């Protein structure tokens, strides 16, 4: 089977719950467990010999950071890896249709489609074995708790044939605990289905591309040019005998917020024990799973871990304690400060004896696919829900203060402690 892989990375309008971490760095390039988020998708695809090319599609400008990332990935995995920029946000189905000629180049039999904000064990080989010739489209699904299913696309699945007989995106009431996991194995026949939907929605007198560009210029009508796989295609493909579910019981996580990114960091570090044990540090002052960039400077009296990632150029002083945290590139943790359940942004400075602490994100062990996201930032009384503490880029904290359950926007120079606050 000749395959390609397509990873949808979104654009600047997305990832609002990920702020302030996504203000300076595109969310797909945000480092988790020492590597950009989308690196983990590319690494999984590179292990499949049948995948001849990996394509990233998004609306981000092709910045130097993106170009450097692609160059590193090509060298690391020895596969063609390209970034395709949309001229406007076309939707999850519209964007692959727009670049269908690139995807079809080389005449692949099918292609994997993955969302960049999903992390899992990527059962790509298993999906290839599962897919039969009579299955044009295979969608990975996982089972989540009933009370969380309404935040996702829900699938009704025939338990005998695995056919998806019903699909609805974010229903108003409970439909099914089986949800769309954001990983697909699609026959190239999908482009005919998207084209048919475009023609139904747009004027038949002109080409699809011509109408798309005209709609893009109009602004107020741009919504008509967006075709969503989840909202537009999957509901009408269900019960047609073309859409089937690969029901996975492996670890799966939707990364929408800083809290879920920190939990993903913990999960990926745990996976390194079997996949990349060389990435985990083993010094006497490390506890549990710890990733430390080679350029970081850590005083031997500091205690690091478990579940900690330390970025490039980080300086950690005497007696510092870091647990369940991510310390991003260039940050400075001064003597005897304490970092718990938090993300310290790029080039932040935490003063001596200061404490940065959040509320850890936990998952019910009896519901392994439960989401870690707070779907609403505030409770019914208007109070900020307890969560991890996140410091944006270039935040400076003075000595001997306490920051708890707060979100701090970039370039802040704080003078006192805060609790349960968003500091703009």
N, C-alpha and C positions, 0 to 999 in steps of 0.2 A: 504494500500500500504506500503510495507516494503522498506525503503530507507536508503541510506548512503549519505555522503557528502564528496567530494574530492576537496581540495583547492590546486591549483598549485602555488608554491611560487618561482619558478625560481632558479637562482643560482648566483654566484659571477660575471659571465660574463655579466649578465643583469644589468639594472639599472644605466647605465653610465650617463644618464642625471640627475640622482639623486645625483651625487657626488657634494661636498665632504661628504654629510650626510651618504652615503652608504659605505664609506671606512672602517669604524670601526664597523658598525652595519648592519646586513643584512636588506635590505629594508623592508621585511615583518615585522620585529620587530621594525621599526622606530615608535616612539610614536607620535600619532596624537590624539588630544583632550584627552590626558592623558593616552592613552592605545596604545599598538602596533597595527599597521595597520591591521594585520590579525586577531587580537582579535575581530574586528567588524564583520568579516565574521563568526567566530566561534560563537559569541553571537547570530547572526541571525539564524544560523543552530540549535543552542541549543534550540530554542523556538519551533521547529517543533517536536512534539512527535514521528512522524513516522521515523525520522532519528535516527538510532540506533548507528552510529559510525561516527566520523569525522576523515578523513585522510588528512594529509599534505604531498605533494610530492614535492621534490626539490633536488637541487645539492649542497646545503650548507652542510658543515661538521656539524654533530650533536654536537655543542659546548655546554658548560655549560649554556650559555645564552639561547639557544634553549631548553635545557632540563628543566631549571627552568621555562621558559615560559609555556611549555606543562604541567608541574606539577601544576602550578597555574590555568591554564585553566581547567584541569580535576577537580580540587577541586571546582572551581567556578561554573561549569556547570553540574557536576555529569554525564558526558558522557565519553565513551572511546574516547580518542584523541591521535593519533599516528603520528609520523613523519617517512616517508619512503624516504631514500636517494637513488637517482639514481647513478649508477656506472659511467655514463657519461650523458651528456645532450641528451636526447632521443626525444625531441620535445613534444608538448602538447598532441599528441595522443600516441606517442611511450611510454611515461612514464606511462600512465594509463594502456596500454596494458602489460607493463612489470610487473606491480603489480596487474594484473587482478585477480589472485587467492586470494589476500588479499581483494580486493574490492568485489569479489563474495562470500567470506566466509559469511555464514549465509543466502545465497540465497536471496539477495534483489531483488525486482522487477525492480528497477531503482536507479539512483544516481544523485545527483546534482554535477555539475562540475563548479567551480568558479575560476576566476583568482584573485590573491591576490592584483593586482594593480588597481582593480576596486572597487569604493565605490558607493553604491546606497542605496535605501531603501529596497533592497533585497525582492522582491515580491514572496517569495518562496511558500507561501500558495496559492497565486493567480495562480502561474504556475502549481501547483498540480491540482487545480480545472480546469484549462484550458486544461490540457493534457487529451486527450481521448485515448481509447484503440488502435485506429488506428493510433496514433501519436507516433512512436518510439522515435523521437528526437524533443525536443522543445528548441529553442534558444531564449533568451531574446534579443530584439532589441529596440533601441531608435532612435529618429529622431534628426539629427544635421543639422546645416546650410550647404548649398550646397558647399560652398568653403572649408569646413573642412572634408567633407565626404571621400575624397580621401585618407586621412590618416588612414582609418579604413577599416575593411571588410564590403563590401556593399551587401545588400540583396534585390533582387527583390521579392516582396511579393504579392501573389494573395489576393486582399482585401476581397474576399468572403470566401475563405476556409482557409486563413492564411498560406497556403503552401508557402515555399520558392522555387521559380521557377528558381532563378538565384542567384549565389553567386560568388564574386570575392574579393580577399584580396588586399587592397590598389591599386585600379585601376589607370591607367594613365589618364583617363578622367572620367567625371561625369557619375555615374551609377544610384545611388539612395541615398536619404537622410536617408534611414533606414540602420543603422549600427549594427554590432554585438556588444552586450554589455558585453560579457564575462561571462555570467551566463547561464548554460544549465541544462536541466532535461533530462537525457539520459537513454534509455532502455539498459540493458546489452547486447543486440544484437549488440551494437557498437563494441564489441570486435571481432565479426566475420568480420565486415567490415574492421577493422584495420588489421586483419590477412590476409585477401584477398589482401589488398594493399601491405603488407609486401611481400607476396609471389610473387606478380607481379614484385616487385622491386628487390628482392633478389633471389639467386639461389634456385631452387625448390628441389635440391638434399639433402639439410640439413635442420635442424629445424630452425625456426626463431631465437630462443635464441642463437644457436650456431653461426649463421651468424652475429648476433648483436655483440657478444663478439669478434669475429674475426675482424669485422669492427672497433670496438672500439680500438683494439690493433694497427691498421694500421695507425691511425692518419689522413693521407691524404684522406682516404676514409670514414671518420666518418660521413660526411654529408649524405651518403646513408642510414645510420641507423636511421636517424631522420625522424619521421613522424609527421607532423603538422596537427592538427585538422583544422585550418583555411585555410592553403594553399593546403593541400592534400585531406582531406576528405570532407569538406563542399561543395567545388565546384562540386564534383561528386555525392554528395547526393541530391543536389538541383534538383528539377523537377522529383524526383523519387517517390514522394508521401510519403516520410519518414521524411522529415525535415520541421518543422513548426515554425512559429515565434510568440512569445508572445510579442506584441508591448506595451511597457510600456511608460507611460507619467510621471512617477515619477522622482525625482531627480537622476541624474547619473553623475559620474565623473571618468575619467581615470587619475590615479595618476602616472605621468611619471617624473615630475620635482619637484624641491623644491617649485616653485610657485604654482603648483597644490596641493601640500601637505598643503601649508598654506591656500589655498582656501578650501580644504577638512576640515581642522581644524575649519574654520568658519562654514561650513555647519553642521558638527557633533555637535559642541557646540549648534547650533540653535536647532538641533533635541533633545538634552538633555532636553530642556524645556518641552517636552511632554513625552519622554521615561525615562529620569533619572534626574529629577529636583534636586535631592540631590547632584548631581555632580557639580552643579554650585554654585560659591561663592556668598554671599549676603552682604558683608561688605560695609560700607558707601563709601569707597574709590574705589570700583569696579564700572565699567561702562559697562552695557550690559552683554553679556555672557562671563564668566571668569571661567576657571578651574584652581584650585591651589592645588598642592599636599600638604597633611597635614604637611610635614616636611619642607616646604618652610618658609622662614622668610622675611616678607614684612613690611617695615616701614609704619606706618599709614598715613604718609604724601605723600606717593607714590600714583599715580593715575594709575589704571590698567584697561584696557579694552577700547572699546569692542573687542571681538573676540581674547582673549588671553589665552594661556595655559602656566602655570608655573610648571616646573618639580620638582622632589625631590631634597631637599637640596639647592635650589636656595636661594640666599641672595640678597635682593633688598633694597637699601639705601634710604635716605631721598630725597624727591622731585623728585623721578624718574617718568618718564612717559613712559608707555608701551601701544601700541595700535596695533591691528591686527598683532600679533607676537606670536612666540613660543620660550620660553626660556627653554632650555633643562637642564637636571639634573646637579647640581653642579655649575652652572654659578653664577657669581657675577656681579651685576649691581651697581656701586658705585654712590654716591650722585649726584642727579640732571642730570644724563644722560638721553637720550631720545632714545627709540627704536620704530621705526615705520615700519610696513610692512617688517618684517625681521624674520629670524630664527637665534637664538643665540645658538651655538653648546655647547656640553657638556664641563663643566669646563672652559668656556671662562670668561675673565675678561674685563669689559668695564669701562674705567676710568671716573673720575668725569667730568661732563659737556660735555662729548662726545655725539655725535649724530650718530646713525646707522639708515639708512633710505633706503628704497627701493621703487620701483614703484609698487603700489598695482595691483594685478591681479583681473580683473573684468570680469563678464559675462554679455552678452547682456540679459536683462530681457525678451526680446521677443524671445530669443532662449535659453531656460533653459538648454539644453544639450550641448551648445557650450563648446568646450574644453578650458581649461585654459593654455594649454601647448604652449610654443614657440617651434615650430617644428625645428627651426634652431636657434642656439645660437647667430649667428652673422648675420648682415644684408648684403646686396649686396656690401656695401662699406667696409666690414670687421670690422665694429664697433660692439661692444657688445650691444645687444638689451637691452633696459631698463627692469629690472625685480626686484624681491625682492632681498635684500641683504642677503647673507648666510655666516655665520662664521662657519668654521669647528671646530673640537674638539681642546680645549686648545689654542685658539687664545687670545692674550692679546692686548688691545687697551690702549694707554696712555690717560691722561686727555686732554680735549679740542680739540679733532680732529673730523672730519666729514668723515664718510664712506658712500658712496651712490652708489646704483645700482652695487654692486660688489660681487664677489665670492672669499672668502678667504680660501685657503687650510689649513689643520690642522697644529697646532704647530707653528703658526707665531706670532712673537713679533713685532708689527708694531710701527713705530716711527712717522708717519705722516698720513694725511688723503688721501683718494683715491676716485675717481669717475669713474664709468664705466670701472672697471678693473677686471681681473682674476689674483689673486695674488698666484703664485705657490710657 
